[in-house]
Amino acid sequence: MSGRFRAIALGAYMALTGSLAVQAALGAGLPEPAGKMVDVGDALLHVEVMGSGPPVLFLHGGLRYFDTTFALQAPYFSAFRTVIGVDQRGHGHSPDREQAFSYTQMADDTAVVLGKLNLGPVDVVGHSDGGNVGLLLALRHPELVRRLVVSGANLRGGRPRVLGFLRSLVARDDAPPADVPSPLRDQYASVSPDGARHWPVILAKSSALWATRTVLTPDDLQAIHIPVLVMAGDHDDIALDQTAEIFRNLPLGELCILPGSGHETMIDRADDFNRLTRAFLDGKTVP
């Protein structure tokens, strides 16, 4: 087994959506954030800053936002780091625009936010869509990223099961089937300035985004010359061979597969996600 490949066998699976631990963190465990809108030129992004110490930027997954993606990371990291959370266009507290969602746009928006905050280089942690954005941020704005952790990132879109799930949400939003995780819709409606009626628009845009034929190429990855920890669950929605392809093409990549975890590693394995991420960002050997 390669010294760069580390499989971490660490216990039982936590529920994905509507996790009791996440709900508790959202309700009581988060530090009091300092949220504000940052103008990125043609849009406003909601940004939260909490804690003190070296900065670490968190990039949320699709159909989620900072508070719901990283409810179990913000209290932990803000005890010794300055935590920055960005809600991308149309996600969470950030108003939507007419344009389609774009990973490149999200990366460039994030770069503007870091410039407005006078931060960089920073450490970056991205989950799912946020992992893609983190990789593109490191590629397009290398001066802004020191170290990067991605979990559930992908090179190519068009995952049939995920896209089918999204289409079912779009088609049946008024009467969702019993297995649809309504907390996603409810969480969106509770904070979005666009209101609950905009939810089908967000679903349609996310469906198109997730069908992106090429997110990054191997040549793109080979041009990223910072340390990157590539993380995934052993039951991740992203095929493990695609995760391995990301790892193999990064000059300074490390790979960590978390057994007993699905796509939401930061929820399924919160303690281990936090510990491994902290060690990597501190420049220590990931155990």
Stockholm file with secondary structure:
# STOCKHOLM 1.0

chainA/1-287         MSGRFRAIALGAYMALTGSLAVQAALGAGLPEPAGKMVDVGDALLHVEVMGSGPPVLFLHGGLRYFDTTFALQAPYFSAFRTVIGVDQRGHGHSPDREQAFSYTQMADDTAVVLGKLNLGPVDVVGHSDGGNVGLLLALRHPELVRRLVVSGANLRGGRPRVLGFLRSLVARDDAPPADVPSPLRDQYASVSPDGARHWPVILAKSSALWATRTVLTPDDLQAIHIPVLVMAGDHDDIALDQTAEIFRNLPLGELCILPGSGHETMIDRADDFNRLTRAFLDGKTVP
#=GR chainA/1-287 SS CCTTEEECCCCCCCCSTTCHHHHHIIIIISCCCEEEEEECSSSEEEEEEEECSSEEEEECCTTCCHHHHSTTTHHHHTTTSEEEEEECTTSTTSCCCSSCCCHHHHHHHHHHHHHHTTCCSEEEEEETHHHHHHHHHHHHCGGGEEEEEEESCCSCCCCHHHHHHHHHHHHTTTSCCTTSCHHHHHHHHHHCTTCGGGHHHHHHHHHHHHTCSCSCCHHHHHTCCSCEEEEEETTCSSCHHHHHHHHHHCTTEEEEEETTCCSCHHHHTHHHHHHHHHHHHTTCCCC
#=GC SS_cons         CCTTEEECCCCCCCCSTTCHHHHHIIIIISCCCEEEEEECSSSEEEEEEEECSSEEEEECCTTCCHHHHSTTTHHHHTTTSEEEEEECTTSTTSCCCSSCCCHHHHHHHHHHHHHHTTCCSEEEEEETHHHHHHHHHHHHCGGGEEEEEEESCCSCCCCHHHHHHHHHHHHTTTSCCTTSCHHHHHHHHHHCTTCGGGHHHHHHHHHHHHTCSCSCCHHHHHTCCSCEEEEEETTCSSCHHHHHHHHHHCTTEEEEEETTCCSCHHHHTHHHHHHHHHHHHTTCCCC
//
